[in-house]
Amino acid sequence: MNARIRYDFKAEIWQHQSEGGWFFVSLPKAISKEIRDNLKWQEEGWGRMKVIATVKGIAWHTAIWFDNKHDTYLLPLKAEIRKKADLRSGDIIDVSIAV
C-alpha cells in the first residue's frame, strides 16, 4: 500500500455557473502550491490527481483537478456525497484529502 499525504482544511462549497453546474470546494492556495510543487508527478491528464476525500465522516475515492484560472485544485462534490452528508452550496465544511 502506498503511503499517502493528508491535508485538512475548511472550504466553502460553490457551484459552477453553467446549467446543471457541478459543485466544488477549492483547496487553499497554500495547500495547492505544496501539492503542485511536490506531487505534480502524480497528475494525470488535465491536471487530474487521484485522492481519497473525506467530508463529515464519508470517505470516497475521487480526484482533484488543477484549475489554472483560479491557480488552485478543485475537489468536485458529486450529488451522492452531497446527499449523504446533507451539503449545500455556501456551506463551509471540513475537508480531508489524502494524496
C-alpha positions in Angstrom: 0.0 0.0 0.0 1.3 3.5 -0.9 1.8 6.0 1.9 -0.4 9.0 1.5 0.0 12.6 2.5 -3.1 14.0 4.2 -4.3 17.6 4.0 -7.1 19.0 6.2 -8.8 22.3 5.5 -12.1 24.3 5.7 -13.7 25.4 2.4 -16.9 26.8 1.1 -19.0 24.7 -1.3 -19.7 26.6 -4.6 -21.5 25.7 -7.8 -20.1 26.2 -11.3 -22.2 28.8 -13.2 -23.0 26.5 -16.2 -26.5 25.0 -16.4 -26.6 21.9 -14.1 -23.1 23.0 -12.9 -21.0 20.8 -10.7 -20.4 21.6 -7.0 -16.9 22.0 -5.8 -14.6 23.2 -3.0 -11.4 25.0 -3.8 -8.3 23.8 -2.0 -6.5 26.6 -0.2 -3.8 28.1 -2.4 -1.0 27.2 0.0 -2.0 23.6 0.0 -2.4 23.5 -3.8 1.0 25.1 -4.2 2.6 22.4 -1.8 0.9 19.6 -3.7 1.9 21.0 -7.1 5.5 21.7 -6.0 6.0 18.2 -4.6 3.4 15.8 -6.1 2.7 17.1 -9.6 4.4 14.0 -11.0 1.2 12.1 -9.8 -1.0 14.2 -12.1 -2.7 12.5 -15.0 -4.1 14.4 -18.0 -5.6 17.9 -17.5 -4.1 18.3 -14.0 -6.1 15.4 -12.5 -4.8 13.8 -9.4 -6.3 10.8 -7.6 -7.1 11.3 -3.9 -9.3 9.9 -1.1 -11.5 12.7 0.2 -13.4 12.7 3.5 -16.3 15.1 4.5 -18.5 14.5 7.6 -17.0 11.1 8.1 -17.8 10.0 4.5 -14.7 8.9 2.5 -14.6 8.3 -1.2 -12.1 7.8 -4.0 -12.1 10.7 -6.3 -9.7 13.2 -8.0 -8.8 16.8 -7.6 -8.3 18.9 -10.7 -5.9 21.8 -11.1 -7.7 25.0 -12.3 -5.2 27.3 -14.0 -7.8 30.2 -14.0 -8.0 30.1 -10.2 -4.5 28.7 -9.6 -5.7 26.0 -7.2 -7.0 22.5 -7.2 -10.8 21.8 -7.2 -12.5 18.9 -5.4 -15.8 18.0 -7.1 -18.6 17.0 -4.7 -20.9 14.7 -6.6 -24.6 14.5 -5.8 -24.4 11.2 -4.0 -21.9 12.6 -1.5 -23.8 15.9 -1.1 -27.0 14.0 -0.4 -25.3 11.6 2.2 -23.6 14.5 4.0 -26.5 16.9 3.6 -24.3 19.5 1.9 -25.4 22.7 0.0 -23.8 25.5 -1.9 -22.5 28.1 0.5 -21.8 25.6 3.4 -18.4 25.9 4.9 -17.1 22.3 5.6 -14.1 20.5 7.0 -12.4 18.5 4.3 -9.6 16.0 4.4 -7.8 14.7 1.3 -5.2 12.0 1.1 -2.9 12.2 -1.9 
